[in-house]
Amino acid sequence: MKFYFSIIIAICTIHCNEVLSQNSADTALSNATLSNCVKYACKPQPLIQQSLIDEDITNKTIQSKLADWYPQLSVNYNYQNYFQLPVFYFSGVYVRTGTFNTSTLGLSLTQNIFTRDLLFANKTSTDVNKQMKQSVIANKISIAVGVSKAFYDVLLTQKQISVLNEDIIRLDKSLQDAYHQYQSGIVDKTDYKRATISLNNAKAERKQIEEALHAKNVYLKQLMGYPENNNLRLNFDTTLMEQEALLDTSMAINIQNRIEYQTLLTQQKLQKATVQYNKWSYLPTVSALGNYNYSYLSNSFGKLYAQSFANSFLGLQVSLPIFQGNKRVFQIKQSQLQLERIDWDMIALKNKVNTEYAQAMAAYKGNLANYAALKDNVALANDVYTTIRLQYNSGIKTYLDVIIAESDLRTAQLNFYTALYQLLESKIDVEKALGNIPY
C-alpha cells in the first residue's frame, strides 16, 4: 500500500513541476527584441488589462440600457391583514366595509414605444464603444513609448558596462607594465600608482552602473508587466539600432494620425448626440402597459385563497412635461456650450501637437548631429590611444600621456553610446508627435 501511495505522490509531483514549467515558459520572453517587448507589454500590463476591462464594462452597460427596448414582464404579489376595516361615509352613515384579509397576485407587462433615453443609448452605443477602444489604443501607445525608452536605456547601460570592462582590461595591462618597469628601474613608482588609481576609479564606476542596470531592468519589467523573477535577456544589434535611429526629417505632421484627435472627434460626435438628446425632452414618452390580476378576499385567512376574482386591462401611457422652470432650455444651452468647448479643445490640441512636433524634431536633429560627431570622435580617440601607447612603450611619451589618451577613449565611447540613446529616444518622441508609434 505504501509503495502505491509513493508512486501516486511521485506522479503528482512530476505533473505539478511540468505545469509550473509550462506556466513559466508561457510568461517568459525568449526573443526579447524591442517589438516583441512592446507586444508582450500590451498583454499582461495592468494598465492595458484595466482598459480592456473598462471596455467590457462599457459594453455591458450599453447592453443593459438597450435591454429596455424589450418587453418588461414582472410578477407582483401582495397580502394585507386589517385589524380594523376601513370606514367609508355612505348616505349619511359611516360604514365599515371590506374584508379582513386581502391578497393580490398579478402579472404586469410594459413595452416602451418612444423614450429619449433609449433612443440616445441606441444612437450612441457604437460611438461609446469606439471611445473605449480609443482609450485602450491611447494606453497601448503610452506603454509602447515607455517600454521603448526603457529598452534603449537598458541597452545604453549595458554598453557602458561593456566599455568599462574593456577599459579595465586595458588599465590592468597598463598597471602590470608600469609595475614591471618600476621593478626594472626604468620608471619611478608614480606611473604604476597612477595606473592603480585609474583602475580603481574604473571599477568603482562600473559597480555603480551595474547597480543602476539592475534598477533599470526592474523598471522595464514593470512597464512590460513581466514576471519579476523571470530573466529578461534583451536581443539587439547595435548596427541595426544605428540604422533604425535614422528618420526622414521632411515628414509633415498629420493631426488625424494622433489618437488624441481621433478621441476628440468621437467626443464631439457624442456631444452632438447629447444636444439632440436634450432637444428630445420636448417630445412625449410613450409606453404600452397591461395587467392581469387575481384578487383574493376573505375575513378568514384559511379561506382566503378559496375563491379568486380576476381583472385585467391594456393601456397606453403618454407623459409630456409642460413646464419645468426652463430646465430643458438650460440643459440644451449647457450641452451646446460643451460642444463648443470641444471645438476649442481641438484647436488647442492642434497647437500643442505642432509645438510638440517642432520640439521633438529640433531635438532629433540636434542629437543626430551630436551622434555623427561623437561617432567620429571614437575612431579618432582610438587612433590617438593606440599611437600614444606605442610611443610610451618606445619611451617617447610619458605614462601621463597614456592615462589622458585612455581617459579620452573611454569618454568618447561612453559619450557615443549616450548620444545614440538620446537619438533613439528623440526619434520615439518624433514618431509619437507624428502618431506613428507601433503597438
C-alpha positions as a printed NumPy array, in Angstrom:
array([[  0.   ,   0.   ,   0.   ],
       [  2.813,   2.389,   0.884],
       [  4.517,   1.577,  -2.41 ],
       [  1.462,   2.571,  -4.484],
       [  0.972,   5.681,  -2.379],
       [  4.583,   6.723,  -3.066],
       [  4.072,   6.216,  -6.81 ],
       [  0.96 ,   8.423,  -6.767],
       [  2.831,  11.19 ,  -4.924],
       [  5.72 ,  10.98 ,  -7.409],
       [  3.375,  11.216, -10.393],
       [  1.564,  14.236,  -8.906],
       [  4.884,  15.963,  -8.179],
       [  6.128,  15.439, -11.736],
       [  2.827,  16.716, -13.146],
       [  2.924,  19.827, -10.948],
       [  6.502,  20.561, -11.984],
       [  5.534,  20.226, -15.639],
       [  2.639,  22.631, -15.145],
       [  4.836,  25.156, -13.354],
       [  7.494,  24.866, -16.034],
       [  4.877,  25.371, -18.737],
       [  3.477,  28.458, -16.985],
       [  6.983,  29.85 , -16.593],
       [  7.665,  29.252, -20.282],
       [  4.416,  30.962, -21.222],
       [  5.329,  34.104, -19.276],
       [  8.998,  34.18 , -20.343],
       [ 10.076,  36.041, -23.469],
       [ 12.62 ,  34.008, -25.423],
       [ 13.383,  36.591, -28.115],
       [ 13.279,  39.939, -26.317],
       [ 13.575,  42.323, -29.25 ],
       [ 12.062,  45.779, -28.941],
       [  8.979,  44.899, -30.994],
       [  8.436,  41.697, -29.002],
       [  8.792,  43.565, -25.714],
       [  6.183,  46.104, -26.822],
       [  3.806,  43.36 , -27.986],
       [  4.329,  41.488, -24.725],
       [  3.587,  44.626, -22.684],
       [  0.208,  45.017, -24.398],
       [ -1.   ,  41.744, -22.84 ],
       [ -0.18 ,  41.391, -19.107],
       [  0.426,  45.088, -18.371],
       [ -2.074,  46.116, -15.633],
       [ -2.964,  49.423, -17.316],
       [ -3.878,  47.648, -20.558],
       [ -5.853,  44.956, -18.759],
       [ -7.741,  47.619, -16.784],
       [ -8.563,  49.403, -20.051],
       [ -9.849,  46.18 , -21.593],
       [-11.995,  45.521, -18.513],
       [-13.347,  49.089, -18.705],
       [-14.198,  48.424, -22.348],
       [-16.12 ,  45.28 , -21.365],
       [-17.895,  47.15 , -18.562],
       [-18.969,  49.847, -21.007],
       [-20.215,  47.244, -23.459],
       [-22.282,  45.528, -20.763],
       [-23.656,  48.88 , -19.61 ],
       [-24.815,  49.657, -23.149],
       [-26.423,  46.228, -23.449],
       [-28.239,  46.73 , -20.14 ],
       [-29.631,  50.071, -21.322],
       [-30.712,  48.724, -24.7  ],
       [-32.46 ,  45.844, -22.921],
       [-35.217,  48.325, -22.024],
       [-36.444,  48.082, -25.629],
       [-37.667,  44.573, -24.858],
       [-40.989,  43.958, -23.077],
       [-40.656,  44.277, -19.314],
       [-42.559,  41.48 , -17.592],
       [-42.959,  41.188, -13.826],
       [-44.99 ,  39.272, -11.242],
       [-46.45 ,  41.09 ,  -8.25 ],
       [-47.8  ,  39.571,  -5.057],
       [-49.484,  41.392,  -2.208],
       [-51.103,  40.364,   1.11 ],
       [-52.809,  42.619,   3.69 ],
       [-54.457,  41.889,   7.012],
       [-56.715,  44.55 ,   8.551],
       [-57.017,  44.752,  12.309],
       [-59.796,  47.262,  11.751],
       [-61.699,  47.57 ,   8.493],
       [-61.571,  50.927,   6.692],
       [-64.523,  53.304,   7.22 ],
       [-66.467,  54.943,   4.381],
       [-69.173,  57.606,   4.568],
       [-72.236,  56.474,   2.626],
       [-75.752,  58.061,   2.608],
       [-75.145,  59.916,   5.846],
       [-73.839,  56.841,   7.629],
       [-70.292,  55.768,   8.478],
       [-69.895,  52.205,   7.316],
       [-67.01 ,  49.761,   7.701],
       [-66.519,  47.8  ,   4.524],
       [-64.184,  45.234,   3.056],
       [-62.633,  42.017,   4.337],
       [-60.016,  41.493,   6.992],
       [-57.722,  39.569,   4.6  ],
       [-56.928,  40.646,   1.057],
       [-54.342,  39.339,  -1.379],
       [-53.434,  40.067,  -4.973],
       [-51.369,  38.106,  -7.5  ],
       [-50.753,  39.911, -10.766],
       [-48.761,  39.83 , -13.999],
       [-47.739,  43.186, -15.479],
       [-46.312,  43.966, -18.884],
       [-44.721,  47.207, -20.079],
       [-43.447,  47.949, -23.581],
       [-41.54 ,  51.157, -24.3  ],
       [-42.649,  52.712, -27.579],
       [-40.85 ,  56.049, -27.521],
       [-38.413,  57.286, -24.894],
       [-35.49 ,  59.609, -25.45 ],
       [-33.225,  57.635, -23.099],
       [-33.489,  54.529, -25.25 ],
       [-33.107,  56.493, -28.476],
       [-29.969,  58.128, -27.088],
       [-28.493,  54.801, -25.942],
       [-29.243,  53.232, -29.322],
       [-27.76 ,  56.138, -31.267],
       [-24.572,  56.494, -29.233],
       [-23.769,  52.835, -28.468],
       [-21.346,  52.494, -31.408],
       [-19.503,  55.711, -30.596],
       [-19.286,  54.9  , -26.888],
       [-17.691,  51.552, -27.742],
       [-15.384,  53.327, -30.183],
       [-14.36 ,  55.786, -27.467],
       [-13.39 ,  52.967, -25.13 ],
       [-11.373,  51.263, -27.87 ],
       [ -9.564,  54.551, -28.469],
       [ -8.798,  54.722, -24.762],
       [ -7.219,  51.258, -24.99 ],
       [ -5.174,  52.368, -28.014],
       [ -4.006,  55.512, -26.199],
       [ -2.818,  53.416, -23.264],
       [ -1.052,  50.997, -25.611],
       [  0.749,  53.883, -27.277],
       [  1.783,  55.236, -23.89 ],
       [  3.075,  51.809, -22.864],
       [  4.9  ,  51.392, -26.201],
       [  6.681,  54.723, -25.75 ],
       [  7.648,  53.934, -22.156],
       [  8.831,  50.399, -22.958],
       [ 10.86 ,  51.606, -25.959],
       [ 12.671,  54.264, -23.957],
       [ 13.292,  51.887, -21.052],
       [ 14.518,  49.226, -23.515],
       [ 17.05 ,  51.618, -25.029],
       [ 18.066,  52.829, -21.561],
       [ 18.912,  49.267, -20.506],
       [ 20.914,  48.767, -23.701],
       [ 22.807,  52.014, -23.086],
       [ 23.71 ,  50.905, -19.581],
       [ 24.853,  47.506, -20.837],
       [ 27.05 ,  49.208, -23.418],
       [ 28.509,  51.467, -20.731],
       [ 29.445,  48.401, -18.705],
       [ 30.97 ,  46.816, -21.804],
       [ 33.072,  49.935, -22.42 ],
       [ 34.251,  49.967, -18.81 ],
       [ 35.099,  46.246, -18.974],
       [ 37.337,  46.891, -21.973],
       [ 38.806,  49.908, -20.215],
       [ 39.542,  47.863, -17.088],
       [ 41.331,  45.24 , -19.192],
       [ 43.498,  47.946, -20.741],
       [ 44.157,  49.589, -17.381],
       [ 45.028,  46.279, -15.773],
       [ 47.574,  45.596, -18.526],
       [ 48.948,  49.106, -18.154],
       [ 49.267,  48.593, -14.412],
       [ 51.232,  45.392, -14.919],
       [ 53.514,  47.044, -17.49 ],
       [ 54.103,  50.052, -15.255],
       [ 54.839,  47.857, -12.254],
       [ 57.321,  45.73 , -14.2  ],
       [ 59.038,  48.841, -15.498],
       [ 59.24 ,  50.193, -11.958],
       [ 60.703,  46.908, -10.73 ],
       [ 63.249,  47.116, -13.543],
       [ 64.189,  50.636, -12.524],
       [ 63.101,  52.164, -15.821],
       [ 60.487,  54.472, -14.277],
       [ 59.614,  55.614, -10.796],
       [ 56.658,  54.392,  -8.768],
       [ 54.303,  57.221,  -9.795],
       [ 53.381,  55.502, -13.076],
       [ 52.02 ,  52.309, -11.567],
       [ 50.356,  54.274,  -8.757],
       [ 48.587,  56.409, -11.342],
       [ 47.587,  53.192, -13.132],
       [ 46.24 ,  51.803,  -9.841],
       [ 44.188,  54.956,  -9.252],
       [ 42.706,  54.844, -12.764],
       [ 41.911,  51.137, -12.431],
       [ 40.186,  51.61 ,  -9.063],
       [ 38.136,  54.514, -10.432],
       [ 37.046,  52.46 , -13.441],
       [ 35.999,  49.523, -11.228],
       [ 34.038,  51.823,  -8.913],
       [ 32.285,  53.427, -11.881],
       [ 31.453,  50.004, -13.312],
       [ 29.956,  48.923,  -9.974],
       [ 27.717,  51.986,  -9.892],
       [ 26.479,  51.364, -13.423],
       [ 25.885,  47.666, -12.701],
       [ 23.627,  48.609,  -9.78 ],
       [ 21.836,  51.122, -11.979],
       [ 21.369,  48.405, -14.621],
       [ 19.534,  46.205, -12.112],
       [ 17.12 ,  49.024, -11.265],
       [ 16.539,  49.791, -14.962],
       [ 15.81 ,  46.124, -15.668],
       [ 13.241,  46.105, -12.867],
       [ 11.643,  49.259, -14.288],
       [ 11.465,  47.743, -17.779],
       [  9.825,  44.601, -16.371],
       [  7.319,  46.772, -14.519],
       [  6.351,  48.609, -17.703],
       [  6.013,  45.302, -19.553],
       [  4.111,  43.541, -16.787],
       [  6.885,  40.945, -16.926],
       [  7.343,  38.465, -14.027],
       [  9.927,  39.866, -11.643],
       [ 11.656,  36.512, -11.062],
       [ 11.989,  35.651, -14.778],
       [ 15.142,  36.593, -16.643],
       [ 14.818,  39.093, -19.472],
       [ 17.69 ,  38.985, -21.943],
       [ 17.352,  41.79 , -24.456],
       [ 18.099,  40.902, -28.056],
       [ 19.619,  43.765, -30.029],
       [ 22.061,  44.592, -32.788],
       [ 23.997,  47.847, -32.375],
       [ 24.45 ,  48.233, -36.122],
       [ 20.739,  47.725, -36.709],
       [ 19.93 ,  50.161, -33.917],
       [ 22.08 ,  52.813, -35.59 ],
       [ 20.21 ,  52.222, -38.842],
       [ 16.828,  52.394, -37.112],
       [ 17.82 ,  55.67 , -35.462],
       [ 17.706,  57.443, -38.823],
       [ 14.486,  59.267, -39.607],
       [ 13.086,  61.198, -42.552],
       [ 13.119,  64.773, -41.243],
       [ 10.994,  66.049, -44.135],
       [  7.833,  64.272, -42.963],
       [  4.859,  66.553, -42.452],
       [  2.608,  66.179, -39.466],
       [ -0.965,  64.942, -39.895],
       [ -3.118,  65.697, -36.874],
       [ -5.586,  62.971, -37.855],
       [ -2.99 ,  60.286, -37.058],
       [ -2.964,  61.283, -33.395],
       [ -5.173,  59.161, -31.149],
       [ -5.95 ,  62.252, -29.064],
       [ -7.511,  63.927, -32.109],
       [ -9.459,  60.799, -33.01 ],
       [-10.76 ,  60.641, -29.444],
       [-11.856,  64.283, -29.608],
       [-13.735,  63.585, -32.847],
       [-15.597,  60.796, -31.086],
       [-16.321,  63.047, -28.11 ],
       [-17.591,  65.703, -30.478],
       [-19.955,  63.228, -32.112],
       [-21.217,  62.05 , -28.728],
       [-21.736,  65.618, -27.577],
       [-23.78 ,  66.388, -30.686],
       [-25.936,  63.405, -29.785],
       [-26.264,  64.829, -26.258],
       [-27.515,  68.145, -27.685],
       [-30.108,  66.235, -29.688],
       [-30.998,  64.197, -26.605],
       [-31.774,  67.344, -24.642],
       [-33.906,  68.644, -27.514],
       [-35.888,  65.41 , -27.399],
       [-37.014,  66.387, -23.886],
       [-39.896,  68.29 , -25.562],
       [-41.215,  65.031, -27.005],
       [-43.57 ,  62.772, -25.03 ],
       [-42.641,  59.429, -23.542],
       [-44.954,  56.708, -24.836],
       [-45.337,  53.186, -23.499],
       [-47.917,  50.424, -23.61 ],
       [-48.894,  48.54 , -20.48 ],
       [-51.069,  45.679, -19.413],
       [-52.012,  43.862, -16.217],
       [-53.746,  40.617, -15.344],
       [-54.547,  40.252, -11.628],
       [-56.173,  37.774,  -9.281],
       [-57.767,  39.246,  -6.161],
       [-58.494,  37.203,  -3.049],
       [-60.894,  38.448,  -0.332],
       [-61.96 ,  36.755,   2.902],
       [-62.469,  37.518,   6.568],
       [-60.886,  34.16 ,   7.367],
       [-57.233,  33.613,   6.421],
       [-57.832,  29.896,   5.939],
       [-60.421,  30.573,   3.239],
       [-58.575,  33.493,   1.65 ],
       [-57.399,  31.621,  -1.439],
       [-60.551,  29.526,  -1.852],
       [-62.008,  31.913,  -4.413],
       [-60.379,  34.385,  -6.8  ],
       [-61.651,  37.413,  -8.71 ],
       [-59.786,  38.206, -11.93 ],
       [-59.352,  41.601, -13.52 ],
       [-57.202,  42.716, -16.454],
       [-56.58 ,  45.715, -18.655],
       [-54.458,  47.085, -21.509],
       [-53.45 ,  50.711, -21.708],
       [-51.309,  53.358, -23.335],
       [-49.353,  55.817, -21.26 ],
       [-48.176,  59.157, -22.625],
       [-46.151,  61.527, -20.491],
       [-45.221,  65.061, -21.548],
       [-43.777,  67.609, -19.122],
       [-45.285,  71.036, -19.812],
       [-43.251,  73.389, -17.649],
       [-40.111,  72.655, -15.617],
       [-38.875,  76.141, -14.836],
       [-36.94 ,  76.376, -18.145],
       [-34.837,  73.378, -17.075],
       [-34.893,  71.907, -20.578],
       [-33.782,  75.19 , -22.126],
       [-30.811,  75.416, -19.768],
       [-29.839,  71.796, -20.444],
       [-29.829,  72.412, -24.199],
       [-27.715,  75.548, -23.777],
       [-25.328,  73.703, -21.47 ],
       [-24.814,  70.841, -23.942],
       [-24.296,  73.321, -26.789],
       [-21.627,  75.142, -24.788],
       [-19.929,  71.833, -24.026],
       [-19.927,  71.096, -27.762],
       [-18.38 ,  74.488, -28.418],
       [-15.737,  73.775, -25.787],
       [-14.75 ,  70.567, -27.599],
       [-14.178,  72.676, -30.732],
       [-11.706,  74.767, -28.757],
       [-10.137,  71.607, -27.35 ],
       [ -9.425,  70.511, -30.911],
       [ -7.81 ,  73.846, -31.742],
       [ -5.711,  73.644, -28.556],
       [ -4.673,  70.086, -29.428],
       [ -3.563,  71.128, -32.918],
       [ -1.403,  73.886, -31.44 ],
       [  0.015,  71.519, -28.846],
       [  0.817,  68.828, -31.418],
       [  2.511,  71.334, -33.73 ],
       [  4.66 ,  72.568, -30.854],
       [  5.392,  69.034, -29.697],
       [  6.431,  68.038, -33.214],
       [  8.661,  71.102, -33.65 ],
       [ 10.389,  70.483, -30.318],
       [ 10.819,  66.759, -30.967],
       [ 12.202,  67.33 , -34.466],
       [ 14.589,  70.028, -33.233],
       [ 15.859,  67.687, -30.506],
       [ 16.23 ,  64.877, -33.039],
       [ 18.233,  66.964, -35.498],
       [ 20.49 ,  68.217, -32.701],
       [ 21.032,  64.698, -31.368],
       [ 21.686,  63.43 , -34.896],
       [ 24.455,  65.987, -35.386],
       [ 25.884,  65.189, -31.958],
       [ 25.753,  61.451, -32.696],
       [ 27.628,  61.869, -36.   ],
       [ 30.338,  63.991, -34.361],
       [ 30.811,  61.627, -31.411],
       [ 30.964,  58.614, -33.722],
       [ 33.958,  60.221, -35.422],
       [ 35.457,  61.021, -32.031],
       [ 35.521,  57.326, -31.086],
       [ 37.624,  56.443, -34.119],
       [ 39.933,  59.42 , -33.518],
       [ 40.332,  58.681, -29.793],
       [ 41.137,  55.031, -30.546],
       [ 43.826,  56.047, -33.052],
       [ 45.311,  58.529, -30.575],
       [ 45.391,  55.959, -27.767],
       [ 46.98 ,  53.29 , -29.971],
       [ 49.663,  55.714, -31.168],
       [ 50.498,  57.084, -27.726],
       [ 50.562,  53.588, -26.278],
       [ 53.16 ,  52.552, -28.851],
       [ 55.15 ,  55.728, -28.218],
       [ 55.076,  55.088, -24.474],
       [ 56.355,  51.553, -24.974],
       [ 59.149,  53.036, -27.078],
       [ 59.994,  55.548, -24.354],
       [ 58.862,  58.597, -26.341],
       [ 55.73 ,  59.519, -24.345],
       [ 55.178,  59.629, -20.615],
       [ 52.675,  57.474, -18.753],
       [ 50.603,  60.582, -18.057],
       [ 50.006,  60.885, -21.806],
       [ 48.793,  57.261, -21.841],
       [ 46.361,  57.929, -18.984],
       [ 44.997,  61.015, -20.746],
       [ 44.581,  59.114, -24.027],
       [ 42.91 ,  56.22 , -22.217],
       [ 40.528,  58.597, -20.453],
       [ 39.713,  60.334, -23.74 ],
       [ 38.957,  56.994, -25.399],
       [ 36.679,  55.854, -22.582],
       [ 34.89 ,  59.21 , -22.53 ],
       [ 34.448,  59.161, -26.319],
       [ 32.958,  55.663, -26.236],
       [ 30.602,  56.433, -23.354],
       [ 29.53 ,  59.707, -24.961],
       [ 28.896,  57.93 , -28.262],
       [ 26.501,  55.406, -26.735],
       [ 24.818,  58.138, -24.729],
       [ 24.343,  60.111, -27.957],
       [ 22.924,  57.011, -29.673],
       [ 20.427,  56.548, -26.829],
       [ 19.427,  60.217, -26.974],
       [ 18.988,  59.946, -30.74 ],
       [ 16.766,  56.874, -30.414],
       [ 14.776,  58.499, -27.625],
       [ 14.23 ,  61.675, -29.647],
       [ 13.169,  59.55 , -32.626],
       [ 10.474,  57.987, -30.451],
       [  9.281,  61.473, -29.492],
       [  9.097,  62.461, -33.177],
       [  7.136,  59.318, -34.06 ],
       [  4.795,  59.946, -31.135],
       [  4.214,  63.505, -32.362],
       [  3.504,  62.136, -35.844],
       [  1.16 ,  59.482, -34.448],
       [  3.271,  56.651, -35.881],
       [  4.02 ,  54.653, -32.737],
       [  3.594,  50.9  , -33.397],
       [  1.9  ,  48.923, -30.636]])
